[in-house]
């Protein structure tokens, strides 16, 4: 068999993205045993690092072994008992995902929707909370299917007034956009590494408030094979998933280190480096870098005569939607960019499938040369298809935005 030989793609879609080099290096680290004190010390360190990433004091801040969807499922299946009411505001594909996972956990799911390309106002969500009276509000912060960023800062106070748990999936947005768990009064957050955090998919950091932990601890369960005399099952119904049972996972990460699964050590090392990279550069500096890259990409797109998609007042810093012009073949553009220029951009899903491109500027790729190379290459391919534009306009506009940001 030949060794792995992947092409040198520049991943400028909605994620995954190219990893930071230090993250790749961390993934080649040799293993130790899962209860080696070196390993458990790194687990504790990762908990402390992600408290800073999430901007929280939550003790229960840890990793779920699996992709970002594993984090979503762990939160929802652990919090929801059959018949619980859950409210999901849907403004793109991933709101539908939250609703489906909640339904599979046995919830009575209520959704409200706005057209793709828009977001919700707080009063719309509060009105729905009054009507539904849910146990839990589940909201995506940044939905890459539409490139929109849902404001969260007023929702926590609304949820506390109505005694509703507040959960957000921030996979696509954290690191590149402001996120403040405690100040926004979130009860649970789950994310992934493969967007602005600059790692691969495969580990899902989560943080859980004391309020949330109190709810799921009522469903505490200890497996028979490791149960000691001092362990007592709680009165609540058993969580339907063993692998995603948050109380059991908390016991594994906690002082007792009750065996649950074998921690994915390589992904833990990787997640650690993602957090260290973010914190060493500085959260605000990283957000600003994503904002500058996103603004430059947007400005370049507009200068080429392309129309951005959606409400730009609520666009994510790290990805822009572009309406595909009628006179070009959108998939042919993507194919040529990939196979002749080694650049990947995305299309979208559902009502936007084949109608927009999604161009990301996130993590390691939220940098000037990646933005300029993508704009120049896209211009070349568009010109080959006969799309009229001013040569060099996109790159010139992006350079001007970068220069203004540096002043």
N, C-alpha and C positions, 0 to 999 in steps of 0.2 A: 504494500500500500504506500502511496505517496504521502509525504507530510502535508499538513494543512497549508494551503496556498490560497488565501483570500485576496481579492483585488483591493487596491488601496482606495476604497470608497470614502468620499467626504459626505457624511450623513447630515444633510440639511433639510430633513423632513421633520415631522412632528414627534420624532423619537421612535426607536432608540437613536442615540448619537454616538460619536466617537468618544471613547473614554479618555479621561486625563491619563497621561503616561504614568504617574505615580500610582494610580489605581490599578493599571495593568501590572505593574511591578508587584504590588501587594498580593495580587491573585496567584503569583508563583511561589508564595511563601510556603515552606514545608509545614506539615501538620504536627500538632501535639494532641494528647488525649483530651477528651471533652471535659474531664474533671481535673486535669492538670492545673495547678494554681496559676500558671502562666495564662492558660486559656480563660479561666474564670475571671482573672484580673482584667483581661482584655474585654470580656463581656461587660464587666462593670464600667470600664472606661468608655465603651461604646454607648452605654446608657447615659453616662454623663455628657458625652459629646452631643448626642441627639437631643438632650434637654436644651442645649444651646441652639441647635438647629431649629427646633420647634419653638424656641422662646417660651419655655415652660419650666415650672418647678415640679412637674409630675414625677413621682417616684417610678411609676410604671411606664417607663419609656424604653422600648426594647425592639428587637427585630422578630418579624415573622419570616420563617424560611419559605420563600416562594416569591413569585412575581408580585407586583403591586396589587393584583386582583386577590392574592392570598391575604393581604392585609385588610382589604375591604371585607372579604368573607369572614375573617376572624372576628372583626368588630361586630358585624351584623348578626352572624349566627350565635355569638355569645350573648348579645344584648336582647335578641328577639325571642320571645316565646310564642308558640302558636296562638294566633288571634290578636296579638299586639298590633296596634295601629301605627303605621309609619308613614310620614309625609315626605315625598321626594319632589322637589322642584326640578323640572326637566327643561334644559335649554340646549341639549345636544345628545349625542349617542351615549355618553357615560352616565347621564342621569337615568336613562333607560336601563343601563347595567345595574346601577344601585337598586332600582325598583325590582329587577328580576332576581337579584341575589336575596333581597329582603323577602320576596314572595316565596322563594325556595326554602327560606328559613321558617316559613309558616306565617308571615306577617299579613295583616290586612292592609295592603298598600294603597295609598291615595297619592295621585300625582296632580300637579298643576304644570302647565306648559306655557312657554312663550315661543314665538317663531325663532328658528335657528338664526343666530346672528344678533340676538338680543339677550338681556339678562333681566333678573327680577328686581323690583323695588322692594325694600323691607316691608312696606305696608301690604304688598300682595301676599308675602309669605305669612305675615301675622294674621291676615284675614283668613287664610287657609288653616292656620293653626287653631284659630278660634272655632272654625267649622268642624275640623276633623278631631281635634283634641288628641293628637298622637302621643305615643310614648317617646318617639324619636323623630328628629328632623335629620334627613340625610341629604347633603348638598355637595356637589362637585364644585371646587373653587375654580380651577381652570380646565375647560373642556376643549381639548385639542381638535375635536371634530368640527367645532365652529370657531375656534381661536379666541373665544370670549372668556373673560375673567369675572366671575360673580363676586360682587362685594359681600364680605362676611362680617364686617366690623360691628354692625348693628344687630345681627341675628342672635348673638349669644344673650344679650340682655332681654330680647323678646322671649327666647326659650326659657330663661330663668323665671320670668314673670308668669309663664304658663306651665311651669314644671315639666318641661320637655327636654330630653337629652339632645345635645347638639353634636352631630358628627359631620366631618368633611373629609372627602378624598381630595388631597392636594398633590397628587402624584405629578401632574404635568406642570405645576406652578411653583412649588416650593423651591427656594434657592434663587429663582429669577424674578420673583415678585414678592412684595411684603407678605409675611405670614406671622401672626402673633397669637399663639394659642391661648395664653393666659389672659391677655388684655381683651381678646375677643370672646372669652368665656366659652371656649370649646370644651366639650367633654371627651371627644375621641377624634383622633386624626390618623389617617394612614397615608403613606406615600410610597414611592418607588425610587430607584436610583438612576433610571435610564434617561432622565430628562435633564433638568438644570443642575442636578447634583453630579452629573458627569461620570456615572458608572454604568455597568451592565444591568439588565433586568435579572432578577433572581433573589432580591432581598427586599422586604417591605418594612421599613421602620414605622412604628406606631407609638402614639402617646395617649395615655388614658388618665382622665381626671380622677380624683378621689371619689367624686360623685358617681362616675361611671363604674369605677371598680367596686363600689358598694353594691351597685345593682347586679353586676355579673358574679360577684362573690356569693350571692344568694344561691347560685347554681353550682357551687363548689363540688368537685368530685375528685376523688383520689382512686387511681386504678388498684384493683385487688392485689396485683402482684407486688406493689410497692407500699401498700397501705400499712401504717403502724398503728399502735394502740391509741395514740393521741390524735389521730386523724378522724374527723367526723364529717360526713356528708351534710351539705346544707339542705334546706327544706325545698328549694326551688327545683324545677324540672331539670333533668340532665341536658346539657348542651348536646345538640344532635351530631356535632362533628367532634371526633377525638382529636384530630390533628389541629383543628382551629379552635380548640377549647382554651380561651384566654386565661381563666383561672389556673388551669394546669400549666400553661406556658409561663404565667407569672411565677408559679411555684418553682419552675425549672430555672428561671432567671433570678429567683430570690435566694435568700440566705440558705434555705434548706436544700436547694439544688435537687429537688425531686425529679427523678428521671422521667422525661417525656419523649424526646426525640434526640437524635444526635445532631448537635448544632452544626449548621453548614459553615464550617470554619473558614473556608476560602471566601465565602460571601461576607462573613463577618469582617475579615481583614479588609475586604474591598469596601464595605460600608464605612468602616473606620476611616479609610483614606479619603472617601468622599466628604465626610464630615470635617476632617482635619484640613483638607484643601479649602473648603468653604470658610472655615473659621480663621485660618491663617491669612487668607486674602482679605477677610472681613465681610460680614454679611452685607453691609450697605454697599461696599465696593463691588461685590459680586452682582447685587441687584442693579447697580448703576451700569456695570458692564453689559448686562443683559438688556437694559433699557437702551443704551447707546447702540448696541448691535441691532436691536429690534427697530429702533427709529431709523437707522441707516438703511436697513433692508426695506422698510416701508417707503422711505423717501426715494430709494432707487427704483422700486416697483412703480411708484407714481410717476417718476420722471420718464419712465419708458412708455407711458401711456396706458399702463395696466390699472385696473380698478380694484382696490382692496375690498374684501368682503366684510360685512357686519358693521356694528356700531364701534367706531374707532375709539370712542371714549372709554370703552370697556375691553379693549384688545389686550391680550396677554403680552408682556414684554418679549416673550421668547418664541412666538410663532405668529405668522401673518397669513391670513387667507387671501387668495388672489382669484378674482373672477376670471375664468378661462375665456379669452376672446372667441367670439363666434367663428372667426375666420381661420382659427388654427385648430389642429388636432392635439388636444391636451395630453393624451396618452403617448402620442408620438414624440411630443416635446420631452416628456419624462423619460421615455426610452432612450432618446438620443443623449440627454444629459447623463444618464446612468452609464450607457455603454461606450460613449465617446469621450465624455468628460469626467467620468467616475464620480458624478455628483447625484445624490438621491434627494428628490423632493417628493412630497406626498400628494395624493388626492384626498377625498373624504368619503363619508358614508351616507347611507340613507338618501334624504332629499338633496344632498350636496354631492353625491357621487358623480364624478365626471364633470362637475360644474365649477369646482374651485381647485386650485393647488394650495397646499399648505407648506410653507417654507419656514423652517425652524432656525433659530439662532440661539442655541442653548448649550450650557456646560462648557466643555472644551472648545466647542465650535462657535461660541459667542465671542468672536474675535474678528478684528478688522480684515485680515487677509481672507478668511473664509467667506465673509460677507461680499467682499469685492470680487473674489473669484467666482462666486455663485452668480452675482449680478452680470458679470461680463459673459459668462458662459450661457446664461439664459438669454441675454441679448443676441448672442451669435446664433443660437438655435431658432429664436423667434424670427430673426432676419432671413434665415434659410427657408422658413415657411412663408415668407412674404409679408410678415407683419410689419407695418410701417412704424418706424421709431427713429429718433435722433441718435446716431451712433455715439456711444460713450456717455449718454445722458444719465443712465442709471448709476454708473460708477462715479461720475462727477458729483451727482447729488449726494450719494453716500459719503464721499470724501468730505464734502462741505459740512455735512452733519457731524461727522467725526471731528473735523477741525473746530467747529463751534463748541462741541462738548469739551474739547481740551483747553479752551480759553478760560 
